[in-house]
Amino acid sequence: MSRVIVFIYGLVSYVVGLGGLVCFILFISSWEFLPFHIDTGTPNSITYSILINLGLIVLFGLQHSIMARSSFKNKWIKIISPAAERSTYVLFTGVIMGLFCLYWQPLNGVLWQVENEVGQIALTVGFILGWVLVVLSSFLINPPCQNSCHP
């Protein structure tokens, strides 16, 4: 695979991955100004909702666990370019984050709620800083197109 194609694939993969992550962050935020979030929608039966939600969590866990293993990577790079391996991992993660947002089933009830305004602000700041740290860390661990930044 040519370096230019791998570079473009890497950029597209990271856009999808980052887009999926941003959608997920906004989805779980439950900020009222957003058109939909984790608490919107009509709840289905508790059994159906739990099965779908657990399925999404298992899908995410399996994808992360399997694709992160050296044995999988060694087999996978026989199918795709080694330079595109990390980009493919990020692409799949972004797609799964999008699936979370599309198929998550809302549940009835309130798990926890903070009424204190200072507490709400502290939690919001912590939420935002935590996700900024996650995004920055992902680039420090393995930057986009690490193996193909020079077409």
N, CA, C and O atoms as a GROMACS GRO file, in nm:
protein
  604
    1MET      N    1   0.086  -0.117   0.000
    1MET     CA    2   0.000   0.000   0.000
    1MET      C    3   0.090   0.124   0.000
    1MET      O    4   0.186   0.131   0.078
    2SER      N    5   0.062   0.217  -0.085
    2SER     CA    6   0.149   0.334  -0.093
    2SER      C    7   0.138   0.419   0.033
    2SER      O    8   0.035   0.417   0.101
    3ARG      N    9   0.244   0.493   0.064
    3ARG     CA   10   0.248   0.575   0.184
    3ARG      C   11   0.141   0.684   0.182
    3ARG      O   12   0.088   0.722   0.286
    4VAL      N   13   0.111   0.736   0.064
    4VAL     CA   14   0.010   0.842   0.053
    4VAL      C   15  -0.128   0.785   0.090
    4VAL      O   16  -0.204   0.849   0.163
    5ILE      N   17  -0.159   0.667   0.039
    5ILE     CA   18  -0.288   0.605   0.070
    5ILE      C   19  -0.298   0.574   0.219
    5ILE      O   20  -0.402   0.598   0.281
    6VAL      N   21  -0.190   0.521   0.278
    6VAL     CA   22  -0.189   0.492   0.421
    6VAL      C   23  -0.204   0.621   0.501
    6VAL      O   24  -0.274   0.623   0.602
    7PHE      N   25  -0.140   0.727   0.456
    7PHE     CA   26  -0.151   0.856   0.524
    7PHE      C   27  -0.295   0.908   0.520
    7PHE      O   28  -0.349   0.951   0.622
    8ILE      N   29  -0.357   0.903   0.404
    8ILE     CA   30  -0.497   0.948   0.390
    8ILE      C   31  -0.589   0.858   0.472
    8ILE      O   32  -0.679   0.908   0.541
    9TYR      N   33  -0.568   0.728   0.466
    9TYR     CA   34  -0.646   0.634   0.546
    9TYR      C   35  -0.631   0.666   0.695
    9TYR      O   36  -0.728   0.663   0.770
   10GLY      N   37  -0.508   0.696   0.737
   10GLY     CA   38  -0.483   0.731   0.877
   10GLY      C   39  -0.556   0.857   0.917
   10GLY      O   40  -0.616   0.863   1.025
   11LEU      N   41  -0.554   0.959   0.831
   11LEU     CA   42  -0.625   1.083   0.862
   11LEU      C   43  -0.776   1.059   0.873
   11LEU      O   44  -0.840   1.106   0.967
   12VAL      N   45  -0.831   0.987   0.776
   12VAL     CA   46  -0.975   0.958   0.778
   12VAL      C   47  -1.010   0.877   0.903
   12VAL      O   48  -1.111   0.905   0.969
   13SER      N   49  -0.929   0.778   0.936
   13SER     CA   50  -0.954   0.695   1.053
   13SER      C   51  -0.954   0.778   1.181
   13SER      O   52  -1.039   0.759   1.267
   14TYR      N   53  -0.858   0.869   1.193
   14TYR     CA   54  -0.852   0.951   1.313
   14TYR      C   55  -0.965   1.052   1.319
   14TYR      O   56  -1.010   1.086   1.428
   15VAL      N   57  -1.011   1.100   1.205
   15VAL     CA   58  -1.128   1.189   1.205
   15VAL      C   59  -1.251   1.111   1.252
   15VAL      O   60  -1.328   1.161   1.334
   16VAL      N   61  -1.270   0.989   1.200
   16VAL     CA   62  -1.383   0.906   1.244
   16VAL      C   63  -1.368   0.871   1.392
   16VAL      O   64  -1.465   0.879   1.467
   17GLY      N   65  -1.248   0.833   1.434
   17GLY     CA   66  -1.225   0.798   1.573
   17GLY      C   67  -1.250   0.915   1.667
   17GLY      O   68  -1.318   0.899   1.769
   18LEU      N   69  -1.196   1.031   1.633
   18LEU     CA   70  -1.217   1.149   1.717
   18LEU      C   71  -1.362   1.194   1.711
   18LEU      O   72  -1.418   1.236   1.813
   19GLY      N   73  -1.424   1.185   1.594
   19GLY     CA   74  -1.565   1.219   1.581
   19GLY      C   75  -1.653   1.128   1.666
   19GLY      O   76  -1.745   1.175   1.732
   20GLY      N   77  -1.624   0.998   1.664
   20GLY     CA   78  -1.699   0.904   1.746
   20GLY      C   79  -1.681   0.932   1.894
   20GLY      O   80  -1.776   0.923   1.972
   21LEU      N   81  -1.558   0.967   1.933
   21LEU     CA   82  -1.532   0.997   2.073
   21LEU      C   83  -1.604   1.124   2.116
   21LEU      O   84  -1.664   1.128   2.224
   22VAL      N   85  -1.599   1.229   2.033
   22VAL     CA   86  -1.668   1.354   2.065
   22VAL      C   87  -1.819   1.331   2.074
   22VAL      O   88  -1.884   1.382   2.165
   23CYS      N   89  -1.875   1.254   1.980
   23CYS     CA   90  -2.018   1.222   1.986
   23CYS      C   91  -2.050   1.150   2.116
   23CYS      O   92  -2.150   1.182   2.182
   24PHE      N   93  -1.968   1.054   2.154
   24PHE     CA   94  -1.989   0.978   2.277
   24PHE      C   95  -1.982   1.070   2.399
   24PHE      O   96  -2.066   1.061   2.488
   25ILE      N   97  -1.882   1.158   2.403
   25ILE     CA   98  -1.868   1.251   2.516
   25ILE      C   99  -1.991   1.338   2.528
   25ILE      O  100  -2.046   1.354   2.637
   26LEU      N  101  -2.036   1.394   2.416
   26LEU     CA  102  -2.155   1.478   2.419
   26LEU      C  103  -2.279   1.396   2.454
   26LEU      O  104  -2.368   1.445   2.525
   27PHE      N  105  -2.286   1.274   2.405
   27PHE     CA  106  -2.400   1.187   2.430
   27PHE      C  107  -2.416   1.157   2.579
   27PHE      O  108  -2.527   1.163   2.632
   28ILE      N  109  -2.305   1.125   2.646
   28ILE     CA  110  -2.315   1.090   2.788
   28ILE      C  111  -2.322   1.213   2.878
   28ILE      O  112  -2.346   1.199   2.998
   29SER      N  113  -2.300   1.331   2.823
   29SER     CA  114  -2.299   1.452   2.906
   29SER      C  115  -2.438   1.489   2.958
   29SER      O  116  -2.449   1.549   3.066
   30SER      N  117  -2.541   1.455   2.886
   30SER     CA  118  -2.680   1.488   2.923
   30SER      C  119  -2.704   1.638   2.934
   30SER      O  120  -2.792   1.681   3.008
   31TRP      N  121  -2.626   1.718   2.861
   31TRP     CA  122  -2.649   1.862   2.863
   31TRP      C  123  -2.779   1.890   2.789
   31TRP      O  124  -2.801   1.839   2.679
   32GLU      N  125  -2.862   1.970   2.848
   32GLU     CA  126  -2.997   1.994   2.798
   32GLU      C  127  -3.001   2.066   2.663
   32GLU      O  128  -3.100   2.054   2.590
   33PHE      N  129  -2.896   2.139   2.627
   33PHE     CA  130  -2.898   2.212   2.500
   33PHE      C  131  -2.874   2.122   2.380
   33PHE      O  132  -2.890   2.167   2.266
   34LEU      N  133  -2.837   1.997   2.402
   34LEU     CA  134  -2.814   1.904   2.292
   34LEU      C  135  -2.946   1.840   2.250
   34LEU      O  136  -3.032   1.816   2.334
   35PRO      N  137  -2.963   1.812   2.120
   35PRO     CA  138  -3.091   1.756   2.073
   35PRO      C  139  -3.119   1.616   2.127
   35PRO      O  140  -3.235   1.582   2.149
   36PHE      N  141  -3.016   1.536   2.149
   36PHE     CA  142  -3.038   1.405   2.210
   36PHE      C  143  -2.915   1.367   2.292
   36PHE      O  144  -2.803   1.408   2.260
   37HIS      N  145  -2.937   1.291   2.395
   37HIS     CA  146  -2.830   1.243   2.482
   37HIS      C  147  -2.874   1.114   2.548
   37HIS      O  148  -2.980   1.061   2.517
   38ILE      N  149  -2.794   1.065   2.638
   38ILE     CA  150  -2.815   0.933   2.696
   38ILE      C  151  -2.951   0.918   2.765
   38ILE      O  152  -3.002   0.806   2.777
   39ASP      N  153  -3.010   1.028   2.810
   39ASP     CA  154  -3.138   1.021   2.881
   39ASP      C  155  -3.260   1.048   2.793
   39ASP      O  156  -3.372   1.045   2.842
   40THR      N  157  -3.241   1.074   2.664
   40THR     CA  158  -3.356   1.102   2.578
   40THR      C  159  -3.407   0.973   2.515
   40THR      O  160  -3.337   0.873   2.508
   41GLY      N  161  -3.528   0.978   2.471
   41GLY     CA  162  -3.591   0.862   2.408
   41GLY      C  163  -3.691   0.798   2.502
   41GLY      O  164  -3.697   0.829   2.621
   42THR      N  165  -3.767   0.709   2.446
   42THR     CA  166  -3.868   0.638   2.524
   42THR      C  167  -3.810   0.504   2.568
   42THR      O  168  -3.770   0.423   2.485
   43PRO      N  169  -3.805   0.481   2.698
   43PRO     CA  170  -3.750   0.354   2.747
   43PRO      C  171  -3.833   0.234   2.699
   43PRO      O  172  -3.956   0.239   2.696
   44ASN      N  173  -3.764   0.128   2.661
   44ASN     CA  174  -3.828   0.000   2.629
   44ASN      C  175  -3.837  -0.081   2.757
   44ASN      O  176  -3.816  -0.029   2.866
   45SER      N  177  -3.866  -0.208   2.743
   45SER     CA  178  -3.867  -0.293   2.862
   45SER      C  179  -3.727  -0.296   2.922
   45SER      O  180  -3.628  -0.281   2.851
   46ILE      N  181  -3.720  -0.314   3.052
   46ILE     CA  182  -3.591  -0.314   3.121
   46ILE      C  183  -3.501  -0.426   3.068
   46ILE      O  184  -3.380  -0.406   3.054
   47THR      N  185  -3.559  -0.542   3.039
   47THR     CA  186  -3.480  -0.655   2.988
   47THR      C  187  -3.420  -0.622   2.852
   47THR      O  188  -3.300  -0.643   2.831
   48TYR      N  189  -3.501  -0.571   2.761
   48TYR     CA  190  -3.453  -0.534   2.627
   48TYR      C  191  -3.343  -0.429   2.638
   48TYR      O  192  -3.237  -0.443   2.577
   49SER      N  193  -3.367  -0.325   2.716
   49SER     CA  194  -3.270  -0.216   2.730
   49SER      C  195  -3.138  -0.265   2.787
   49SER      O  196  -3.031  -0.228   2.738
   50ILE      N  197  -3.144  -0.348   2.889
   50ILE     CA  198  -3.022  -0.398   2.950
   50ILE      C  199  -2.947  -0.488   2.852
   50ILE      O  200  -2.824  -0.481   2.844
   51LEU      N  201  -3.018  -0.573   2.779
   51LEU     CA  202  -2.951  -0.661   2.681
   51LEU      C  203  -2.881  -0.580   2.572
   51LEU      O  204  -2.767  -0.609   2.537
   52ILE      N  205  -2.949  -0.479   2.518
   52ILE     CA  206  -2.888  -0.397   2.413
   52ILE      C  207  -2.768  -0.321   2.469
   52ILE      O  208  -2.661  -0.320   2.407
   53ASN      N  209  -2.784  -0.258   2.584
   53ASN     CA  210  -2.676  -0.180   2.643
   53ASN      C  211  -2.556  -0.267   2.681
   53ASN      O  212  -2.442  -0.229   2.657
   54LEU      N  213  -2.582  -0.383   2.738
   54LEU     CA  214  -2.472  -0.476   2.770
   54LEU      C  215  -2.403  -0.524   2.641
   54LEU      O  216  -2.281  -0.539   2.637
   55GLY      N  217  -2.483  -0.548   2.538
   55GLY     CA  218  -2.425  -0.588   2.409
   55GLY      C  219  -2.330  -0.482   2.355
   55GLY      O  220  -2.223  -0.514   2.304
   56LEU      N  221  -2.368  -0.355   2.367
   56LEU     CA  222  -2.281  -0.246   2.321
   56LEU      C  223  -2.153  -0.239   2.404
   56LEU      O  224  -2.045  -0.218   2.350
   57ILE      N  225  -2.167  -0.257   2.534
   57ILE     CA  226  -2.049  -0.254   2.622
   57ILE      C  227  -1.956  -0.371   2.591
   57ILE      O  228  -1.834  -0.354   2.587
   58VAL      N  229  -2.014  -0.489   2.570
   58VAL     CA  230  -1.933  -0.608   2.538
   58VAL      C  231  -1.864  -0.588   2.402
   58VAL      O  232  -1.747  -0.622   2.388
   59LEU      N  233  -1.936  -0.534   2.304
   59LEU     CA  234  -1.876  -0.508   2.173
   59LEU      C  235  -1.754  -0.417   2.186
   59LEU      O  236  -1.649  -0.444   2.128
   60PHE      N  237  -1.769  -0.309   2.261
   60PHE     CA  238  -1.658  -0.217   2.283
   60PHE      C  239  -1.542  -0.287   2.352
   60PHE      O  240  -1.427  -0.274   2.311
   61GLY      N  241  -1.572  -0.362   2.458
   61GLY     CA  242  -1.467  -0.432   2.532
   61GLY      C  243  -1.395  -0.535   2.448
   61GLY      O  244  -1.272  -0.545   2.454
   62LEU      N  245  -1.470  -0.612   2.371
   62LEU     CA  246  -1.408  -0.714   2.285
   62LEU      C  247  -1.319  -0.650   2.179
   62LEU      O  248  -1.206  -0.694   2.156
   63GLN      N  249  -1.370  -0.546   2.115
   63GLN     CA  250  -1.291  -0.478   2.013
   63GLN      C  251  -1.160  -0.426   2.071
   63GLN      O  252  -1.054  -0.445   2.013
   64HIS      N  253  -1.169  -0.361   2.185
   64HIS     CA  254  -1.048  -0.307   2.247
   64HIS      C  255  -0.954  -0.418   2.292
   64HIS      O  256  -0.833  -0.409   2.270
   65SER      N  257  -1.008  -0.520   2.354
   65SER     CA  258  -0.924  -0.628   2.406
   65SER      C  259  -0.859  -0.710   2.295
   65SER      O  260  -0.740  -0.739   2.300
   66ILE      N  261  -0.937  -0.746   2.197
   66ILE     CA  262  -0.885  -0.831   2.089
   66ILE      C  263  -0.787  -0.755   2.001
   66ILE      O  264  -0.677  -0.803   1.974
   67MET      N  265  -0.825  -0.637   1.958
   67MET     CA  266  -0.738  -0.563   1.865
   67MET      C  267  -0.611  -0.511   1.931
   67MET      O  268  -0.516  -0.476   1.861
   68ALA      N  269  -0.607  -0.504   2.064
   68ALA     CA  270  -0.488  -0.456   2.134
   68ALA      C  271  -0.385  -0.567   2.158
   68ALA      O  272  -0.271  -0.538   2.194
   69ARG      N  273  -0.424  -0.690   2.138
   69ARG     CA  274  -0.334  -0.803   2.164
   69ARG      C  275  -0.230  -0.817   2.053
   69ARG      O  276  -0.259  -0.799   1.935
   70SER      N  277  -0.109  -0.848   2.095
   70SER     CA  278   0.001  -0.866   1.999
   70SER      C  279  -0.029  -0.979   1.900
   70SER      O  280   0.003  -0.968   1.782
   71SER      N  281  -0.089  -1.086   1.949
   71SER     CA  282  -0.119  -1.199   1.859
   71SER      C  283  -0.216  -1.156   1.749
   71SER      O  284  -0.200  -1.196   1.634
   72PHE      N  285  -0.316  -1.076   1.784
   72PHE     CA  286  -0.409  -1.025   1.682
   72PHE      C  287  -0.337  -0.932   1.586
   72PHE      O  288  -0.353  -0.943   1.465
   73LYS      N  289  -0.257  -0.841   1.640
   73LYS     CA  290  -0.186  -0.745   1.555
   73LYS      C  291  -0.095  -0.816   1.456
   73LYS      O  292  -0.088  -0.778   1.339
   74ASN      N  293  -0.026  -0.921   1.502
   74ASN     CA  294   0.065  -0.994   1.413
   74ASN      C  295  -0.010  -1.061   1.298
   74ASN      O  296   0.042  -1.068   1.186
   75LYS      N  297  -0.129  -1.111   1.324
   75LYS     CA  298  -0.210  -1.171   1.218
   75LYS      C  299  -0.272  -1.063   1.130
   75LYS      O  300  -0.280  -1.078   1.008
   76TRP      N  301  -0.316  -0.954   1.192
   76TRP     CA  302  -0.386  -0.846   1.121
   76TRP      C  303  -0.294  -0.778   1.020
   76TRP      O  304  -0.337  -0.743   0.911
   77ILE      N  305  -0.166  -0.758   1.057
   77ILE     CA  306  -0.074  -0.687   0.966
   77ILE      C  307  -0.034  -0.773   0.845
   77ILE      O  308   0.035  -0.725   0.755
   78LYS      N  309  -0.077  -0.898   0.844
   78LYS     CA  310  -0.058  -0.979   0.724
   78LYS      C  311  -0.168  -0.948   0.623
   78LYS      O  312  -0.154  -0.976   0.504
   79ILE      N  313  -0.279  -0.888   0.671
   79ILE     CA  314  -0.393  -0.853   0.585
   79ILE      C  315  -0.383  -0.708   0.541
   79ILE      O  316  -0.409  -0.674   0.425
   80ILE      N  317  -0.345  -0.620   0.636
   80ILE     CA  318  -0.332  -0.478   0.605
   80ILE      C  319  -0.188  -0.434   0.627
   80ILE      O  320  -0.110  -0.507   0.687
   81SER      N  321  -0.155  -0.318   0.581
   81SER     CA  322  -0.021  -0.264   0.599
   81SER      C  323   0.006  -0.242   0.748
   81SER      O  324  -0.082  -0.193   0.819
   82PRO      N  325   0.125  -0.277   0.796
   82PRO     CA  326   0.156  -0.251   0.937
   82PRO      C  327   0.139  -0.103   0.974
   82PRO      O  328   0.103  -0.071   1.087
   83ALA      N  329   0.163  -0.015   0.878
   83ALA     CA  330   0.149   0.128   0.903
   83ALA      C  331   0.003   0.168   0.925
   83ALA      O  332  -0.025   0.272   0.983
   84ALA      N  333  -0.090   0.084   0.879
   84ALA     CA  334  -0.233   0.116   0.892
   84ALA      C  335  -0.298   0.045   1.009
   84ALA      O  336  -0.418   0.060   1.032
   85GLU      N  337  -0.221  -0.033   1.084
   85GLU     CA  338  -0.280  -0.113   1.193
   85GLU      C  339  -0.344  -0.024   1.299
   85GLU      O  340  -0.460  -0.046   1.335
   86ARG      N  341  -0.272   0.074   1.350
   86ARG     CA  342  -0.327   0.160   1.456
   86ARG      C  343  -0.445   0.242   1.404
   86ARG      O  344  -0.543   0.262   1.475
   87SER      N  345  -0.435   0.288   1.281
   87SER     CA  346  -0.545   0.365   1.223
   87SER      C  347  -0.672   0.282   1.214
   87SER      O  348  -0.781   0.334   1.236
   88THR      N  349  -0.658   0.155   1.184
   88THR     CA  350  -0.774   0.065   1.176
   88THR      C  351  -0.836   0.047   1.315
   88THR      O  352  -0.958   0.046   1.328
   89TYR      N  353  -0.753   0.033   1.416
   89TYR     CA  354  -0.801   0.023   1.553
   89TYR      C  355  -0.882   0.148   1.591
   89TYR      O  356  -0.990   0.137   1.648
   90VAL      N  357  -0.829   0.264   1.558
   90VAL     CA  358  -0.897   0.391   1.589
   90VAL      C  359  -1.027   0.402   1.508
   90VAL      O  360  -1.128   0.449   1.561
   91LEU      N  361  -1.026   0.361   1.383
   91LEU     CA  362  -1.146   0.364   1.299
   91LEU      C  363  -1.257   0.278   1.360
   91LEU      O  364  -1.370   0.323   1.374
   92PHE      N  365  -1.224   0.155   1.397
   92PHE     CA  366  -1.323   0.065   1.456
   92PHE      C  367  -1.376   0.122   1.588
   92PHE      O  368  -1.496   0.113   1.615
   93THR      N  369  -1.288   0.180   1.669
   93THR     CA  370  -1.331   0.240   1.795
   93THR      C  371  -1.428   0.355   1.770
   93THR      O  372  -1.529   0.366   1.840
   94GLY      N  373  -1.400   0.440   1.672
   94GLY     CA  374  -1.489   0.551   1.639
   94GLY      C  375  -1.626   0.503   1.594
   94GLY      O  376  -1.728   0.561   1.631
   95VAL      N  377  -1.626   0.398   1.514
   95VAL     CA  378  -1.754   0.343   1.467
   95VAL      C  379  -1.834   0.287   1.585
   95VAL      O  380  -1.955   0.308   1.594
   96ILE      N  381  -1.768   0.218   1.675
   96ILE     CA  382  -1.838   0.161   1.791
   96ILE      C  383  -1.890   0.272   1.882
   96ILE      O  384  -1.998   0.259   1.939
   97MET      N  385  -1.815   0.379   1.897
   97MET     CA  386  -1.864   0.493   1.977
   97MET      C  387  -1.990   0.552   1.912
   97MET      O  388  -2.084   0.591   1.982
   98GLY      N  389  -1.991   0.556   1.780
   98GLY     CA  390  -2.111   0.602   1.710
   98GLY      C  391  -2.229   0.508   1.732
   98GLY      O  392  -2.343   0.553   1.748
   99LEU      N  393  -2.201   0.377   1.734
   99LEU     CA  394  -2.307   0.279   1.761
   99LEU      C  395  -2.364   0.297   1.901
   99LEU      O  396  -2.484   0.283   1.921
  100PHE      N  397  -2.278   0.328   1.996
  100PHE     CA  398  -2.324   0.357   2.132
  100PHE      C  399  -2.429   0.468   2.129
  100PHE      O  400  -2.536   0.455   2.188
  101CYS      N  401  -2.397   0.575   2.060
  101CYS     CA  402  -2.487   0.692   2.056
  101CYS      C  403  -2.617   0.659   1.983
  101CYS      O  404  -2.723   0.709   2.022
  102LEU      N  405  -2.611   0.578   1.881
  102LEU     CA  406  -2.731   0.546   1.802
  102LEU      C  407  -2.822   0.444   1.868
  102LEU      O  408  -2.944   0.453   1.858
  103TYR      N  409  -2.763   0.346   1.936
  103TYR     CA  410  -2.843   0.232   1.981
  103TYR      C  411  -2.859   0.220   2.132
  103TYR      O  412  -2.929   0.131   2.179
  104TRP      N  413  -2.794   0.307   2.210
  104TRP     CA  414  -2.808   0.300   2.355
  104TRP      C  415  -2.955   0.316   2.394
  104TRP      O  416  -3.025   0.401   2.340
  105GLN      N  417  -3.000   0.234   2.485
  105GLN     CA  418  -3.139   0.235   2.529
  105GLN      C  419  -3.152   0.308   2.663
  105GLN      O  420  -3.086   0.270   2.760
  106PRO      N  421  -3.236   0.412   2.668
  106PRO     CA  422  -3.252   0.483   2.795
  106PRO      C  423  -3.324   0.394   2.898
  106PRO      O  424  -3.401   0.306   2.862
  107LEU      N  425  -3.297   0.421   3.024
  107LEU     CA  426  -3.358   0.346   3.133
  107LEU      C  427  -3.440   0.442   3.219
  107LEU      O  428  -3.406   0.560   3.231
  108ASN      N  429  -3.544   0.392   3.279
  108ASN     CA  430  -3.625   0.473   3.371
  108ASN      C  431  -3.549   0.494   3.502
  108ASN      O  432  -3.467   0.411   3.541
  109GLY      N  433  -3.578   0.604   3.568
  109GLY     CA  434  -3.525   0.629   3.701
  109GLY      C  435  -3.403   0.719   3.698
  109GLY      O  436  -3.350   0.754   3.593
  110VAL      N  437  -3.360   0.755   3.818
  110VAL     CA  438  -3.242   0.840   3.837
  110VAL      C  439  -3.142   0.762   3.921
  110VAL      O  440  -3.176   0.712   4.028
  111LEU      N  441  -3.021   0.750   3.872
  111LEU     CA  442  -2.917   0.678   3.944
  111LEU      C  443  -2.857   0.767   4.053
  111LEU      O  444  -2.840   0.724   4.167
  112TRP      N  445  -2.826   0.891   4.017
  112TRP     CA  446  -2.779   0.990   4.114
  112TRP      C  447  -2.800   1.128   4.056
  112TRP      O  448  -2.807   1.146   3.934
  113GLN      N  449  -2.810   1.226   4.145
  113GLN     CA  450  -2.837   1.363   4.103
  113GLN      C  451  -2.776   1.459   4.204
  113GLN      O  452  -2.785   1.436   4.324
  114VAL      N  453  -2.714   1.564   4.155
  114VAL     CA  454  -2.654   1.666   4.241
  114VAL      C  455  -2.735   1.794   4.224
  114VAL      O  456  -2.745   1.847   4.114
  115GLU      N  457  -2.791   1.842   4.332
  115GLU     CA  458  -2.873   1.964   4.330
  115GLU      C  459  -2.789   2.089   4.356
  115GLU      O  460  -2.823   2.196   4.307
  116ASN      N  461  -2.682   2.077   4.432
  116ASN     CA  462  -2.598   2.189   4.470
  116ASN      C  463  -2.528   2.247   4.348
  116ASN      O  464  -2.462   2.174   4.273
  117GLU      N  465  -2.542   2.379   4.326
  117GLU     CA  466  -2.486   2.443   4.207
  117GLU      C  467  -2.334   2.434   4.203
  117GLU      O  468  -2.276   2.411   4.096
  118VAL      N  469  -2.268   2.450   4.315
  118VAL     CA  470  -2.121   2.439   4.321
  118VAL      C  471  -2.080   2.296   4.286
  118VAL      O  472  -1.983   2.274   4.214
  119GLY      N  473  -2.153   2.200   4.338
  119GLY     CA  474  -2.126   2.060   4.305
  119GLY      C  475  -2.145   2.031   4.157
  119GLY      O  476  -2.066   1.958   4.097
  120GLN      N  477  -2.249   2.089   4.098
  120GLN     CA  478  -2.274   2.070   3.955
  120GLN      C  479  -2.159   2.128   3.872
  120GLN      O  480  -2.113   2.066   3.777
  121ILE      N  481  -2.113   2.247   3.909
  121ILE     CA  482  -2.002   2.312   3.837
  121ILE      C  483  -1.875   2.228   3.852
  121ILE      O  484  -1.804   2.206   3.754
  122ALA      N  485  -1.847   2.182   3.973
  122ALA     CA  486  -1.728   2.100   3.996
  122ALA      C  487  -1.732   1.972   3.914
  122ALA      O  488  -1.632   1.932   3.855
  123LEU      N  489  -1.848   1.908   3.909
  123LEU     CA  490  -1.861   1.785   3.830
  123LEU      C  491  -1.846   1.813   3.680
  123LEU      O  492  -1.784   1.734   3.609
  124THR      N  493  -1.901   1.923   3.632
  124THR     CA  494  -1.890   1.959   3.491
  124THR      C  495  -1.745   1.989   3.454
  124THR      O  496  -1.697   1.944   3.350
  125VAL      N  497  -1.674   2.063   3.539
  125VAL     CA  498  -1.533   2.093   3.514
  125VAL      C  499  -1.452   1.964   3.514
  125VAL      O  500  -1.368   1.943   3.426
  126GLY      N  501  -1.478   1.877   3.612
  126GLY     CA  502  -1.408   1.748   3.616
  126GLY      C  503  -1.436   1.663   3.493
  126GLY      O  504  -1.346   1.598   3.439
  127PHE      N  505  -1.561   1.663   3.448
  127PHE     CA  506  -1.603   1.589   3.328
  127PHE      C  507  -1.524   1.638   3.206
  127PHE      O  508  -1.468   1.559   3.131
  128ILE      N  509  -1.523   1.770   3.188
  128ILE     CA  510  -1.454   1.828   3.071
  128ILE      C  511  -1.304   1.804   3.078
  128ILE      O  512  -1.245   1.760   2.980
  129LEU      N  513  -1.243   1.831   3.192
  129LEU     CA  514  -1.098   1.810   3.206
  129LEU      C  515  -1.061   1.662   3.189
  129LEU      O  516  -0.958   1.630   3.130
  130GLY      N  517  -1.144   1.574   3.241
  130GLY     CA  518  -1.118   1.432   3.225
  130GLY      C  519  -1.116   1.388   3.080
  130GLY      O  520  -1.028   1.313   3.038
  131TRP      N  521  -1.212   1.436   3.003
  131TRP     CA  522  -1.218   1.398   2.862
  131TRP      C  523  -1.108   1.465   2.780
  131TRP      O  524  -1.057   1.406   2.685
  132VAL      N  525  -1.071   1.588   2.816
  132VAL     CA  526  -0.956   1.653   2.750
  132VAL      C  527  -0.831   1.570   2.774
  132VAL      O  528  -0.752   1.549   2.682
  133LEU      N  529  -0.813   1.522   2.895
  133LEU     CA  530  -0.699   1.437   2.928
  133LEU      C  531  -0.701   1.307   2.848
  133LEU      O  532  -0.596   1.262   2.801
  134VAL      N  533  -0.817   1.247   2.832
  134VAL     CA  534  -0.829   1.124   2.754
  134VAL      C  535  -0.786   1.148   2.609
  134VAL      O  536  -0.708   1.071   2.553
  135VAL      N  537  -0.837   1.254   2.549
  135VAL     CA  538  -0.804   1.284   2.409
  135VAL      C  539  -0.655   1.314   2.394
  135VAL      O  540  -0.590   1.260   2.305
  136LEU      N  541  -0.600   1.399   2.480
  136LEU     CA  542  -0.458   1.430   2.472
  136LEU      C  543  -0.372   1.306   2.494
  136LEU      O  544  -0.271   1.288   2.426
  137SER      N  545  -0.410   1.223   2.587
  137SER     CA  546  -0.335   1.100   2.614
  137SER      C  547  -0.334   1.007   2.494
  137SER      O  548  -0.233   0.942   2.466
  138SER      N  549  -0.446   1.001   2.423
  138SER     CA  550  -0.452   0.912   2.307
  138SER      C  551  -0.351   0.955   2.200
  138SER      O  552  -0.295   0.871   2.130
  139PHE      N  553  -0.329   1.085   2.188
  139PHE     CA  554  -0.230   1.132   2.090
  139PHE      C  555  -0.088   1.111   2.141
  139PHE      O  556   0.003   1.092   2.060
  140LEU      N  557  -0.067   1.115   2.270
  140LEU     CA  558   0.066   1.091   2.326
  140LEU      C  559   0.104   0.944   2.319
  140LEU      O  560   0.220   0.911   2.296
  141ILE      N  561   0.005   0.856   2.339
  141ILE     CA  562   0.032   0.713   2.336
  141ILE      C  563   0.071   0.668   2.196
  141ILE      O  564   0.169   0.596   2.178
  142ASN      N  565  -0.004   0.711   2.098
  142ASN     CA  566   0.021   0.668   1.961
  142ASN      C  567  -0.034   0.774   1.866
  142ASN      O  568  -0.152   0.770   1.832
  143PRO      N  569   0.050   0.867   1.824
  143PRO     CA  570   0.000   0.978   1.741
  143PRO      C  571  -0.057   0.931   1.607
  143PRO      O  572  -0.020   0.825   1.557
  144PRO      N  573  -0.149   1.011   1.549
  144PRO     CA  574  -0.207   0.976   1.419
  144PRO      C  575  -0.096   0.955   1.315
  144PRO      O  576   0.001   1.030   1.309
  145CYS      N  577  -0.115   0.854   1.237
  145CYS     CA  578  -0.025   0.828   1.123
  145CYS      C  579   0.120   0.814   1.168
  145CYS      O  580   0.211   0.856   1.096
  146GLN      N  581   0.142   0.758   1.284
  146GLN     CA  582   0.277   0.749   1.340
  146GLN      C  583   0.375   0.687   1.241
  146GLN      O  584   0.489   0.732   1.229
  147ASN      N  585   0.331   0.586   1.172
  147ASN     CA  586   0.419   0.515   1.080
  147ASN      C  587   0.410   0.566   0.937
  147ASN      O  588   0.479   0.514   0.849
  148SER      N  589   0.326   0.667   0.912
  148SER     CA  590   0.306   0.706   0.773
  148SER      C  591   0.290   0.857   0.758
  148SER      O  592   0.221   0.901   0.666
  149CYS      N  593   0.352   0.937   0.844
  149CYS     CA  594   0.332   1.082   0.838
  149CYS      C  595   0.411   1.148   0.726
  149CYS      O  596   0.394   1.267   0.700
  150HIS      N  597   0.494   1.075   0.661
  150HIS     CA  598   0.574   1.134   0.553
  150HIS      C  599   0.542   1.065   0.421
  150HIS      O  600   0.604   0.965   0.385
  151PRO      N  601   0.442   1.121   0.350
  151PRO     CA  602   0.402   1.055   0.225
  151PRO      C  603   0.512   1.054   0.122
  151PRO      O  604   0.494   1.003   0.012
   0.00000   0.00000   0.00000
